[in-house]
Amino acid sequence: MTELNKRIVLAVRLVGRPQQTDFSTEETKMPEPRDGEVLLETIYLSLDPYMRGA
């Protein structure tokens, strides 16, 4: 069974307040970790306004 990775991708550079059309969702095959690598599952991610670049 192949596991899929669902991710939210920035479709366009944000100008002003973010809108749903600024993002897209993608599903990709889960990568296999190579030697010396580890695969992590992100459970919670916080993106705060102050982290947004000018």
C-alpha positions in Angstrom: 0.0 0.0 0.0 1.4 3.4 -1.0 0.8 6.1 1.5 0.1 9.6 0.2 1.4 12.9 1.6 -1.2 15.7 1.5 0.2 19.2 1.5 -1.0 22.8 1.2 1.1 24.8 -1.2 1.4 28.5 -1.7 0.1 29.0 -5.3 0.9 32.7 -5.6 2.9 35.3 -3.6 0.5 36.8 -1.1 -0.5 40.4 -1.4 -2.7 41.7 1.4 -4.9 39.3 3.3 -4.6 35.6 2.4 -7.5 34.1 0.3 -8.3 30.5 -0.4 -7.3 31.0 -4.0 -3.7 31.8 -2.9 -3.2 28.2 -1.9 -3.6 24.8 -3.6 -3.5 21.2 -2.2 -1.4 18.4 -3.6 -1.1 14.7 -2.9 2.3 13.1 -3.5 3.8 9.7 -2.8 5.3 9.5 0.7 9.1 9.6 0.3 11.3 6.7 1.5 14.1 7.9 3.9 17.6 7.2 2.7 20.6 6.3 4.8 21.1 9.0 7.5 17.6 10.5 7.0 14.5 10.3 9.1 10.9 10.8 8.0 8.7 12.8 10.5 5.0 13.4 10.7 4.0 17.0 11.5 1.0 17.0 13.8 0.7 20.7 14.5 2.2 23.6 12.7 1.8 27.3 13.6 2.3 30.0 11.0 2.1 33.4 12.8 1.7 36.7 11.0 5.1 38.0 12.2 6.8 35.2 10.2 5.6 36.6 6.9 8.3 38.3 4.9 8.0 41.7 3.5 
